[in-house]
Amino acid sequence: MSEPDSLPNHCYADRRSFLKGSAALTAGLSGLLGTFAPPESVAADDTSVNILGPRPGYSPQIGVFVSELTWLREVNGIIVTTKGLSQADLDYLIDPNANTIGALMLHLAATETYYQMNTFDGMKWDSWSDSIKKQWDPAMNLGDAGRKTIKGHDRDYYLNILQEVRAKTLAQFAKKDDAWFMAVDDKEWGWNNHCKWFHVCEHEAHHCGQIAFLRKRLPGAKPDAEK
C-alpha cells in the first residue's frame, strides 16, 4: 500500500497555506513575547502522568506530545481496556469477519513500528523489506491473515511487544527537535511528523473503543450494572 487506509482527512486541508500563515504569526509573536518558557505551575520536570506538558529529555513540543501519548496508554488506553482478559478472551472472534482483541493489540504495535520507519528512518511507506512485512503485515492489515496467525498468546505477550515498540519510539523522539516534528513530508503525504504521530495516538484511542465493544460481548461478560 502506498499509505495507510485510515489516514485522517483533516490533516490534508490547506496545510501549506496554514503553515505559511503560522510561520508569519509565530515570527511576529516571538518578537513581542520573547522565547517561550513553561510557567512554573507546569514545570518541565513535572512528570506526573496527569500533568500534560514538556518532559525532560525532549524538545518542548515533542515533550508535550510524549506526555499525551503516555497519558493515553497508561490512563485510558490499551493497558486499561485489556486488564484482566484471558488468552481465550483475547482470541475470541465475535463473527467471521471481525478481529480479535489480541489481533487489535498487535495491530497497534505494527502501526507504530511502520510509522517509526517512515518518520525516524525516512523510509517511503511500504518500502520496508519482505522480512519486515512478513513479521508485521498480518497485524497491520488484519483480515484473514490476522485471524489465522494472531492467536494463542496471553495478555503479557502483547503488552511486552507494545512496550518494546514504545520504548524505541521514545528513544528516537529524544534524538529529534521541534523543527523535525513540524517538518512536512512534501514528497509523499503532505503531512508533518506531528500529524503522523498524532494519528498513531488517536489510532490507539480508536481501537480501544473497539476493544471495549468486544469486551462487553465476550462469553460470560457481565452487564455493566453487575460489575
Secondary structure as UniProt FT lines:
FT   TURN            5..6
FT   HELIX           9..11
FT   TURN            12..14
FT   HELIX           15..33
FT   HELIX           40..42
FT   TURN            44..45
FT   TURN            49..50
FT   TURN            56..57
FT   HELIX           60..75
FT   HELIX           78..81
FT   TURN            82..84
FT   HELIX           87..91
FT   TURN            96..97
FT   HELIX           101..119
FT   TURN            125..126
FT   HELIX           130..141
FT   HELIX           143..149
FT   HELIX           155..173
FT   TURN            174..175
FT   HELIX           178..182
FT   TURN            186..189
FT   HELIX           193..215
FT   TURN            216..217
FT   TURN            219..220
FT   HELIX           224..226
//
